[in-house]
Every structure is written in C-alpha cells, then in structure tokens.
Amino acid sequence: MSVVLEQRPSSLPPGLNRSTVYAHQRPAVNDESAPRRSCKQSTQPRALSAEERAQVIKVLRSKPYSDQPPDEVYRRLLEQGQHLCSVSTMHRILRRLSENGERRNQRPAQHNTAPRLLVQAANEV
C-alpha cells in the first residue's frame, strides 16, 4: 500500500483554494507573449473573405433584391443556381451594416385623433 502525501503550500492564505495557487504556479500551455483572445475576436476559418462579403452586399443592395428579406433573396438566388452564403450570414452582414429590419419603404404610422362630440345640453347627440 502506497501512501500519497499532499503537497500543501505553507504560505497559503486562509480562504484561498489550493487549485488557484497551483494554477498560477504552473506555466501556461500556450505562448505567454501572445495576448489571449476570446472566441469572438478570433477569425473563423470558414468566414467569408472581404471579396465574398462585398459581393453579398452588392447583391443585397441591388435593385431586384433591395426590398426583399434575406430569406427571399437566398431562395431566389438558389433558383438561379447561385449560392453566395447562408441566410444567417446575410442577416449578420446586414446587422453589421445597420441595414437589418424592414427593408421595404413604408408609410409612417398615421396618428389620427378620435372625433369628440361636444354636448351642451341633454339629448343633443
């Protein structure tokens, strides 16, 4: 039977977890000189190139598709035998350009006031 002795740092402040101390003592696996990036900051390997993105923007802003939602643009392009990107990528590109939302020209809402009847005496209405 072998006995395993625990290595416990003597200068461990009370309330501090041992794994925290060991994590700071252990060297990092990746290169320390390179700053750490989050997943959002890293470039995706399958992301569209700048030319492909420009082509998608050109198609979305073209005359036949300028007032169509990305779902409809995607379907019409597939009917023509073209595939530029997915529908969600089209939505992402439009959101980045602040062109998402309703793409058709719409009349502003009309705020008509309700007619009021002014009565001076009983049974005048």
Secondary structure, DSSP 8 states (H G I E B T S, - for coil): ---------TT--TT--HHHHHHHHS--SS-SSS----TTTS--TT---HHHHHHHHHHHHSTTTTTS-HHHHHHHHHHTT---S-HHHHHHHHHHTT--S--S---------------SSTT--
